[in-house]
Amino acid sequence: MQSVEIMTERILYWLSLDMQVRALAERLLQRFAVTVGDLPASALHHHAKPGGLDRRSMEAPALCGRRPRIDTLVSS
């Protein structure tokens, strides 16, 4: 499991072609982390621990950035 910091850096790397976009995203992600703080993402399910909302919010775009598996691209 990757840390929130590593996922954040990966997201910022994807945005690094345009430095203005990266700077804006970096500020936005920092403000988001401060705003949600130690809030859990749910009461009873995964990410229910302190910081779960921040973690889940970073996991979603990190998962979208993965390369698709080749078997999902080939139709049967």
Secondary structure, 3 states (H helix, E strand, C coil): CCCHHHHHHHHHHHCCCCHHHHHHHHHHHHHHHHHHCCCCCCCCCCCCCCCHHHHHHHHHHHHHCCCCCHHHHCCC
